[in-house]
Amino acid sequence: GANKKEGEANESQNWIWLNFNTSFRFYLKVKFYIITK
């Protein structure tokens, strides 16, 4: 039903956010590494 659809949307949003967080952290690490090199 509608609730299930909403839950699925939230799950994909969380997945995107997690992915973004991981990528962003990795990017910051690389940037920091380059700066301090």
Secondary structure by P-SEA (a helix, b strand, c coil): caaaaaaaaaaaaaaaaaaaaaaaaaaaaaaaaaaac
